[in-house]
């Protein structure tokens, strides 16, 4: 069974070169039934993300089922307090997902069109970084969402609607927020549609 902090040896398939690269050492820093987020060990025995928690990071990720089939656990290192505060594995990997509205509908009709059951949900943090996408699909400069108490989805969508413009061809694909990585010691999420861009969330 996969576990947070578990260290594994694995050789993952390279979808671009269509080969299996050399075996690498990885450590789980977040997981749920759909995805695994993992750190990787450099050749100088330093971890890419844990080695510099202040850096802006986009976490490595992989479908949980595929990771399980390729990785063999060799050790365990509990996440430190600093790592837990930065990686926030306790937070959801995705939230605020609904098929009923999209960013174009919100832009045209306002935040009131967000389903009530989605709007009232909250996450266990009063600060997150949001990463919007530009018209050609590339990420744009992230922005801080800062609340006095735990943020609600309503607050986050309201903020996101100011920095995420509707993208042509993305109509009727819903909305959602998906864990991106960490920035300035805070969890970052990208602004997306109902299905995640990595293709690891199907429903």
N, C-alpha and C positions, 0 to 999 in steps of 0.2 A: 504493500500500500504506500502511495506517495505521501510525503509529509513535509510540512514547512520546515526549512532548515536542512532538509536532507541533501546530502552530496552524492552525486551520481556520475558514473562513467557512461557516456553515450556517443553514438555515431549517428547523426541525423541526416536524412536524405536532403540533398541540395536540389531544390526545385529548379534552379537556373542552369546548373552544370549537369544535372541528372546523374550525379554520382554521390556516393556516401563519403563525406570528408573524413579525415583522420579522427580518431576517438578524442573526445574532449571531456573536461571535468566541469560539471555544472552544479549549481545549488539553487534549490527552490526558494523563491522569495514571495510567492503568492500563488494560490491555486483555488480552483473550484471544479465543478464537474465538467466544465467546458474547456477551460484553459489552464495552462501552467505558465507562470512568469518565472524566469530563471536568470541567475547571474552566471557568468562564465569566468574561468580562471585563465589569466594571461600566462604566457610562457615564463614570466618572471615570478610566478606564484602569487600574483596579486589579483584580487577580484575586480572586475570591471566596474560594477556599481558600488559594492560595499567598500571598495578601495578609495572612493571619493564621493562621499554622500552629498557634498555640496554642488556636484556637477548636475547639469541638466541631462536627464536620462530618458530614453525611450526603451522600456523594458523588452527584453527578448521574450517571445511567447510562442506557444505551441499547443495544439489540441491535446487535452489531457490523455485521451485514449492512445494517441500516437506516441506521446512522451513515455507513457507506461510501457508500451511495447518495445521501446528502444533503450530505455535507461535502466541501469543496474546500480542499486545503492551501495556505496562503499564507505560512507561515513555520515556523521551528523554534526552540525554546528548550529546550536540554537541562535536565533536572531537576537542581537544585542538590543538594548533599549534604544540606542540611536538608530539602528536599522529599522526597528519596529515603528519609530516615530516618523521616519522618512518614507519607508516602503508602504506603511499602513496596509498590511495584508488583511486586516479586519474589515476594511471598507469593501463595498461591493465592486466587482469588476465592471459591472454595467448597471445602469439605473435609468429611471425616467423614460422607459421605452414604451412607445405606443404606436400602433398603426393608424390611429384615427385622425391624426393631424400631421402635417409636415411643416417645414420651416417657411414655405411660401404661404401656407394658410395662416400661420401665426403672424407673419409680416402683414398680411392683408386684413386679418380680422382681430388681431390683438391676442393677448395672453389668455383672454377669457375662453377661448375655444379649447384650451387644454382640459382634458377629462379630469373631473374632480378627484377621482380615486388616484390619479397620478400626481396631481398638483400637491396633495397633502403629504405625500411621502417625504421622508427626510433622511439625510445621511449623518453619520456620527462625526461630523467635522464642521467647524465654522469658517474654514478657509480651504479653498481648492484653486488650482490653476485650470483654466479652460483654454483648449487649443482649437481655434476655428480653422476652417478650410477656405482657400481661395477659389475663384471661379474655374481654375484649371486643375483643381484637385490637390494642390500642394498646401502644406500647413502654413499658417500665418502666425504672427507673434501672439503668444499666449497672454491671458489676462487674469488677474486675481479677482476671485469672488470672495468677499470678506463680509461675514455676518457677525452679529453679536452673540447668536446662539447657533445650534446645529442648523445647517442650511436645509431648506425645504426644496423640493423639486420645482415648485412654483417660482421661488426666488432665483434658482439656477437657470430655468428656462427664460425667465424675464431678462436676466443678464445676458444669456446666450443670444437671445433674439436681437440684441443691439450690436453684436460683433459677428454673428454668423448670417451672411446674406444667403438667400435661396440660390441653389446651384441648378443650372439648367439640366434637365434630365433626371432630377432627383424628386420630382413631384410624386406624390402618393406612395412614398417609401417610408413614411413615418419619421419619428425622431428617436434619439437615444443618446446616452452619454457612456463612453467606454474608457476604461483606464488606459492611460497612455504611458505614464511613468512617474517621474518626480522632477520637481523644479523648485529651487530655492528652499529645499527641505520640505516641500509640500506635495501632496498627491496631485497629479495632473490627469485630466480627462479630455479626450477629444470629443468634439460636437459632431454627432453623426446621425444616421438614420436608424430604423428599427433593427436592421441586421448590421453587425459589425464589419468593418472593412477588412479584417483579417480572415473572415470566413469561418471563424471558430464558433459562431453562434448561429444556429439555424432556425430557432423558433422564438 
